[in-house]
Amino acid sequence: MPLNIPTLHRLKELRTETEVVLTFKFQSPEIAKESEPGQFVMVWNPGVDEIPISIAAATPTGEIEIAIADVGDCSHNLHQKHVGDLIGLRGPYGNGFRITGQRICMVAGWLWCSAFAIRRETSARIRHRRCGSGRRKK
């Protein structure tokens, strides 16, 4: 059952992925326990806005990670945050998916890889793993 009211979470870690993407790590056992690949959380930046962001990772120890691109007012303001700052989260929402079969090919672009990343971490059957990012130059 998703958390329907934003709950403030302390930012545990920030990691730079690209020039425009940061990964935010939080301790949130409630959200991590319920998360499935393909789901998202609503990220509330108090005093600014609330935006939907895919869950990139959820661990059995209750940590969740979300990757946020600096593409708008709310995301730009989130990119100014520091470890220890409070950010509201609610969810998870959306329909998750399950992977079945022996040979699996997953293809996604840019930030949409995050839905696959959560599955990749939990699937022992996937032997060849690669999730990268890049942009075609004109």
N, C-alpha and C positions, 0 to 999 in steps of 0.2 A: 504494500500500500504506500503510495507516494506521500511525502511530506507536502501538504498543501499550503502551508504558511512558510514564508522565507525564514530560515533559521540562520543566525549569524555564525560564521565559521572563521576561525583564525587562519590566515594564509600561512601554510607550513613551509612551502618551498616555491621558488620561481626558477624556471629554467628557460633560457633562450633557445628556441629551435631554429628560427630564421630571422631575417631582418624585421619581419612584421609579425611573427608568431611567438608567443610566450606560453609555456605550460605552467599551470597553477596547480599546486598540490594542497589538499585539505585532508584533515582527519574527519571522516563522516561515516561511522559504522552503519547508521540507518540507511543512507543512500547506497553505500557500497554493497550492503547485503541484498538489496532489492534490484540492483542494476543488471541489465542484460545488454549484449551488443546491440547497437542501433538505437538505444535510448538516449535521452538528453535531460539536462537539468535547466531550470530557470535560474540565471545568475542575476542577483539583485545588487546593484551598485547604489547604496543608499544616497539619496539626494540627486541621483542622475537618471537611472533607468533600469529596466530589467530586460535581459536578452536570453534567448534559448541557445545553449551550447551543448554539443555532443560530449558524452562521457568517453574519454580516451583510455582510462584505466580505472579499475576498481579491484582492490586487493582483499583477501580474506581478513587482513588485519584492520580493515576499515578505512584505508586511504583511497581517495579518488583523485584523478587528474583530469583536467580539462585544458584543451589547447585553444587559445583565443588569438585571432588575428586582429591587428589594429586597423579596423576598416570603418569605424563610425565613432560618434561621440562617446557612447557608453564604453565601447571596447578601448578607445583611446584613453579614457579616464582610468579604466582597469589596468592598462599598461603602466600607469604612474604609481601603482600600489607597490608596497614593500612587504617583505616577510613580517608577519605579526599583525598586519592590518586585517580588519573584519570585512567579510563579504557575505551577502545572503545567498543561500542555496535552497531550492525546493525541487522535489522530484524523487525519483526519476519518472519521466513521462515518455510516451510514445510506445510503439510496438517493437519489442526486441525481436531477434531472430535466432534460430538454432541452425547449426551447421551439421549436416549428416553426409555420409558417403565416405569413400576411401580416398578419392582424388579430388582435391578442392583447389579451385583457382579463384582468388579474390582480387578484383581490380577496382581501384578507386583513385580519385585525383584530389590533390591538394589537401584541405582539412578533412575531407570526407573519409580519409584513411582512419580516423579515430574510432569509428564504429568497428572497423576490422581489428584495430590494435587491441581492444579489450578482449575480443575473441581469441586473437593470436596468443595472448598471454595465458589463456585458460585451456587451450587445446593442445594436448600432447601429440595428437595425430599429425599435425601439420609439421612436416620435416624441413621444408625449405621455406624460410620466412624472409620477407623483405618488405619494408615499408619505407619509402623514401619520398622526398619532395623535390620538386624542380619546376621550373617555369620555362616554357619555350620562349626564346628571344626572337623578336621580329627582325 
